[in-house]
Amino acid sequence: MAGAGRNPPPYATPTKSRKQSRTSAAVVDGEDRISALPDAMILHVFSFLEIKDVVKTSALSRRWYSLWTQTSAVTINAESVRDFSYIERFFLQCTSPVIRKLHLLCLLYCAGYNFHLWIRFAVGRGIEHLCMDLHKEYWNDYYNLPRALFRCKSLKWLKLRLCEFPSLRNGEFMGISWSSLKVLCVHDMKMVDGVIKGVLEGSPLLESLTLETCYGMTNIRIFSKNMKELVIRRYCDPYYIDEYNEDDENRENSRLEIYAPYLRSLPLGGKGSHCPEGSTFPG
C-alpha cells in the first residue's frame, strides 16, 4: 500500500498533554525537583501566595506537610476566601519566629475577621511590613487600630486605609514609637494636626509620608532631616469637607500650611495615587 511504513518527517514529534508536560518538568528520573528545592527557596515562593494557598501545600507531600508553618509573609485577600479556617490554622500553627510582612485586603467588617488578633500576633513576631488595605460598605466605617501597633519598633513600611487612630488627649496623639519606620502611606483617613505631630515625633527615621484622600489637617510641620518626601493627593475633596467640616464657617477657604525646610520632594495633586515602592505590597 502506498505510503505504508513511511517514517514521519524529522520535525514530527510525539505530542504530550499539558498535564504530562507539567509532570515531566517537575519530575526527572523519578525525582521531584520542586520538593528537592531548599526550604529557603520554597518559603520565598510562598511569600507570593495568599495564605489560604500556602496552607493547602501541606497536602502535596510528606516533606511539605509542615513547611508552610515556617512562612514569614502572610497575605490575606478576603475577596477570594470563603473558608476562614485556613487563616485560623496558620495563626495557630505558625512556627516562624519572625513575621516579615502582613498584607490584609479585606472588607472592613465581615464574619471571620479578627484584625486585632492578627495584628497583635504580627507585632509579637517583629513585623516589618504591614498593609491594612481595607474597604467598606458604609461610608462612616473605620477600623480602630490596636494600641499594640503603635509600640512596634520593628515596623519599617506601613500602609493604612480606612483606619482610625485612638482618641486624642489635649489635641495631641502621643505614644507612637515607630523607631524603624521609613515609609508611611495613609489613605482615606482623618489625620488631624495632633495625629500627624505624634506620628512625626514617634518616627525619627521616617523618609516618606503619603497622605491621600485624607482630611482634618491644617498645619504640617516637619523638622526631621531624614524626611525626604511628602506626598499629598486629593486634599480637601469637596465631599469630605461637606461631610466632616460642617461647623467650619470658612470651609470654602480652608487651606493647608506646610513647613518642611529639609524636604527634597513635595508632590501635590488632586488626582492619582502614590505610594513609595509601588502601589503593591513590597515583597
N, C-alpha and C positions, 0 to 999 in steps of 0.2 A: 504494500500500500504506500502510495506516495507520501513522503514525509514521515513514515514510520521510523522510530528510533532516532529521529533528528534531535541533536543536542540543543539545549536552549542557548540563545546568544550569550556571549560572555558578560553582558551587562545585566542579565536577568538574575535576580537573587531571590531566594525564598522570602516571603513576607512574614512578618510577625505581628501579632496583635499588640495593642498598646500595653495590655497587662503583661504580656510576655516580655516586652521591651523593658518595662519598669523593673520586673523581677530580675532580668539578666543584668540590669545596671546596678542593682543593689546587691546581688549575689554573684560572686565569681568563684568558680571551683568549689562550690558548696559553702563558701564563706560569706557571711552577712557583713558587707562592707560598712553599712551605716552603723550597726552595733559595734563595729570594730573601731569606730572613731573614739578619740579620747573624751573623757567626761566633759572637759572644759569646752570642747568644740560643740558637743551636743547641747550643753547648757546655753551656749551662745545662740544656737539655733532656737532654743526655747524662748529666748528673750524677744523674738519677733512674733511669737504666737500669743493668742489670747489664753488666759489661764484655763479655760474650760478644755481647750485642745491640748494644753500641756499635761493636764491631769489624765486625759484619755490615753496618753502614750504608755501608761502603766500596763496596758493590755497587749503591747506589741511583743514583748519578750520578757524572760525572767530577769535579764540584766536591766531592763528599763522599768521594772516593777516599782522601784522606789527612787529612781534617778530624778524624777520630776520634783520630789520634795526638796531638792537642793537648789532649785532655781531662785535667782535673786531679782528677777524682773517680772513684775505682775501687771498684766493688762486685763482690765475687766470692761468689756463692752456689753452693757446690759441689753442693747438692741438685738444682740444675737444670742442672748441667754434666756432659756426658758426654765432650766433646772438649776437653782442656786446651790444645790448640794455640792457641785464641783467646787464652787468658791469656798464653801464652808470646809470642805475636805482639805483644801490647800492650807488654809489658815490653821487648821487643827494639826496637820501633819508636816508642816514646813520645818525643815531641819537646817536651812541656810542661816548662818549666824548674822548675815547682812542682807537686807532688802535694799538693793541699789536703786530701783525705781518702782513707783506705783502709779499707774495710769488708770483713772476712772472716767469712763464715758457712759453716763447714766442719766436717766430722768431723775429729777430732784427727789421725788417721793415714789416709792414702789415697794410692794411687799417683798421681803427677802433682802433688802438693803440694810447694811449695818455700817455706815460710814465711820462712825466713831470707833468701832471695834477695829476696822481695817486700818484706820489712820494711826491709832494707838499702837497697834501691832507693828506697823512700819516704822514708827518713831522709835520704838523699843529696839528695833533691829538696825538702827543707823541709816534711815532713809536719806538718799542724796538727791533724787529727782522725784518730785511729786506733781502730778497733774490732776486737778479736780475740774474736769470738763463737763459740767452739769447742764442739763436742760430742764425746762419746767413747763407744766401745763397751765399754771395760773401765774399771773403777772407778779403778784406780790410775794411769791415764794422765794425764800433764800435759805441756804444751809448755814447753820451756826457752827463755825469752826471750833473744834475742841481745843481747850487751853493747852493741852499737851503739845500741840503742834508748834506753839509759839516759843517753846523752850528747846526746840530741835536744833542742836548745834551742828549736826552733820549735814543739814539741808544746803544744797548748792543751787538748785534750779527749782523754781516754784511757779506754777500756773494755776490761777484760781478763776473760776467762772460761777457767777450766781452764789457766791458765798458771803458770809457776813462776819465781821469782826465782833468781839464782845463789846458790851456797852462801855462807853467812855466814862472816865471819872474826872470831874473838873475840866471837861472839854478835851482831855488828852487820853490816849491809849498807851499805857505803859506795860512792861512785862515781856516785850519781844526780845528774844535772844537768838538771833539768826547769825551767829558769828562766822559762818562759812558761806552764806548766801551771796551769789554773784548775779543771778538773773531772776527778776520777779515780773510776771505778766499778770495783770488784773483785768478781767473783762466783766462788764455788766454788773457792776457793784457800786455801792455807796462808799466813797473814800473821802471823808471829811478831813479837814486840815489836821485835826488831832491824831487821826489814824495814820496819815502819811508821815507826820512827825515821829510817831512811835516806831513806824517801820524803818525810817531812815536812821534813827538813833540806835536801833537794835540790830542794824545790818551794816556794820562798818566796812565790809568788803564789797558791798553792792556796786555793780558796774553798769547795770542796765535795768531801767524801770519802764514798763509799758502800762499805760492806762488807756483802755479802750472802752468806749461807751460807759464811762464812769461819771458820777455826779457827786456834788456835795463839796468839792474842794474849791477854795477861792484863792489860796495863797500857798505856794510850794516854795520852800526854802531849802536848798541843798548846799551844804558846806563841805561835803566829803570830796577829797581829791581823787578818790577811787571811782566815783561816778562818772562814766564816760558818755552815757546816752540816756536821754529821757524822751519817750515817745508818747504822744497824746493823740488819740483818734476819737472822733465823734464826741468831743466835749460839748456840753450844753445842747444836746439834742432837744428840740422843742418838746418832744413827748415827755422826756424826763423832767424838764423844767416845769411844765404844766402840772405833772403828776405829783412831784415831790417838793416843789417850792411854792406852794400856793400862798404862803404867808409873806413871800418876798414881793414887796410892792414895786421894786425896781428890777424884777427878774428879766425884763426885756433888755436891761442894760448890764446884766451880770457879766462879770469878767473874771479872768484867772490871771493872777500875778505870779511870775516865776522868777526866783532869784537863785541862780546856779552859776557862779563865776568859773567853775572848773569843767563844765560840760564841753564835750567835743562835738556832740550831735544832738539836735533838738527838732526831730521831725514832728510837724503838726499837720493835722488834716481832718476833714470831716467824713472821709470815706476810707475804705480799705482796712486791712488787718495786718498787724505786725507783731511778731514775737521772735526775739533772737533765737538762733539755732533752728529756725524754720517753724512752720505752723504745726508740725507734728512733734510728738514727744521724742526727746533725744534718746538714742539707743545706748 
